[in-house]
Amino acid sequence: MDILSDIKVLEVANSLSGAFCAKLLADQGANTVKVEPPGWGDPARREPPFINGVPDPEGSTIFLAFNTNKRGITLDIEQPMGRELLLRLVADADVLIESYPPGHLESLGLGYQVLRETNPGLVVSSITYFGQTGPYRDYRGGDLVVQALGGFLHAVTGSADLPPMGTALEQMEITAARNGAIAIMAALLHRQQSGEGQHIDLSTMEAAVSTPSGLIHPYSFTGRSPKRGGSDGNVMDGMHLSTKDGEVTLTTAGTGGRPMEAWSEFLEEPRLLDPKFATRQGRMENWEELHSLVAPTLARWNNLDLMRETMARGLVIGLVQNPQQVVDSPHLAERAYFVEIDHPEAGSLKYPSPGFLMDGVNSMKGSKAAPTLGEHNSEIIGGELGLSAEELGLLRASQVI
């Protein structure tokens, strides 16, 4: 389903947030061209883990995951000819996603005003860690840096009696990318009415702070500062408990306001009805005794059986599945969630879908793998921009492409 097939996107990002933002649009059919520096390419190409465990710019699992449904070219925009070719691509584009440090494109003569003059309807999304303005604008950053400055390390992750612990898997980069995709779609809708493009100044730090996570909003609303360790000692709402083949998190959701009665009945443990466990505070104060009553019974269950039995009664649990269990999930299989995509060098790869269906259709079906470095140079720079084979050869010789 190509709902964005009439939208042309240029990605000149070299960052995970920029790549994922462009992927979100590409996966919905946007004609997306990824522009990489010649020779080296996107830094993600050299990030492990690699297919077969061997470092390979075409085998980085991170690059392969973040770049589906794009065509790829190489272009050195530090050279005058590279900049000229980029502006020729810009003239026919709807969206440009970039993640250079503030002021860098201006120094190359590719600032927003130049881009706007080239294409007044262009939507430019500039993704940086701290934004285009402000005292932090020139600071270098990273996912963990943003987590720290955005407050996550203070209160969201880790235990109360231990140092802060970061959230893995580049979650702030992904949050910024999703915000960017939403902002781009809003700007495109605005363009339909006004005919004018916009410059989106997207800060990864601000994207993190804006997320209603029980962190900033409670403080800005009430002045109370949350602390780390919300699940420490919370046997019934947050603690991971062992089962026969994994772990599970119990919750008081779905119990109709009678959490201990409901769980006492299911676990066949009448001692859970002791009044000292009746309130959240009482359960926290007596968590070790509560744990000793709950844990042995859970340890006799298999994960999936436990989930089926509890969910059938309206109880809510968090089953901790490993990656193999997720990939083999019968529920996801029934919904045809995963799709197989062939890559010319990495082989057949199983990809997760976007997480929604459109009229029952999985938009990732028929998707294309991430491009190899410079894979579409001839198709785009030669065919679409009209350069001859001889001109392409000269560009390669001078390392413009």
Stockholm file with secondary structure:
# STOCKHOLM 1.0

chainA/1-401         MDILSDIKVLEVANSLSGAFCAKLLADQGANTVKVEPPGWGDPARREPPFINGVPDPEGSTIFLAFNTNKRGITLDIEQPMGRELLLRLVADADVLIESYPPGHLESLGLGYQVLRETNPGLVVSSITYFGQTGPYRDYRGGDLVVQALGGFLHAVTGSADLPPMGTALEQMEITAARNGAIAIMAALLHRQQSGEGQHIDLSTMEAAVSTPSGLIHPYSFTGRSPKRGGSDGNVMDGMHLSTKDGEVTLTTAGTGGRPMEAWSEFLEEPRLLDPKFATRQGRMENWEELHSLVAPTLARWNNLDLMRETMARGLVIGLVQNPQQVVDSPHLAERAYFVEIDHPEAGSLKYPSPGFLMDGVNSMKGSKAAPTLGEHNSEIIGGELGLSAEELGLLRASQVI
#=GR chainA/1-401 SS CCTTTTCEEEEECCSHHHHHHHHHHHTTTCEEEEEECTTTCCGGGGCSCBGGGCCCTTCBHHHHHHCTTEEEEECCTTSHHHHHHHHHHHTTCSEEEECCCTTHHHHTTCSHHHHHHHCTTCEEEEEESSCSSSTTTTCCCCHHHHHHHTTHHHHTSSCTTSCCCCCCTTHHHHHHHHHHHHHHHHHHHHHHHHCCCCEEEEEHHHHHHHSCSSSHHHHHHHSCCCCSCTTTTCTTTTCEEECSSSEEEECSTTSTTCHHHHHHHHHTCGGGGCGGGSSHHHHHHTHHHHHHHHHHHHTTSCHHHHHHHHHHTTCCEEEECCHHHHHTCHHHHHTTCCEEEEETTTEEEEECCCSCCBTTBCTTTTCCCCCCTTTTHIIIIIIITCCCHHHHHHHHHTTCC
#=GC SS_cons         CCTTTTCEEEEECCSHHHHHHHHHHHTTTCEEEEEECTTTCCGGGGCSCBGGGCCCTTCBHHHHHHCTTEEEEECCTTSHHHHHHHHHHHTTCSEEEECCCTTHHHHTTCSHHHHHHHCTTCEEEEEESSCSSSTTTTCCCCHHHHHHHTTHHHHTSSCTTSCCCCCCTTHHHHHHHHHHHHHHHHHHHHHHHHCCCCEEEEEHHHHHHHSCSSSHHHHHHHSCCCCSCTTTTCTTTTCEEECSSSEEEECSTTSTTCHHHHHHHHHTCGGGGCGGGSSHHHHHHTHHHHHHHHHHHHTTSCHHHHHHHHHHTTCCEEEECCHHHHHTCHHHHHTTCCEEEEETTTEEEEECCCSCCBTTBCTTTTCCCCCCTTTTHIIIIIIITCCCHHHHHHHHHTTCC
//
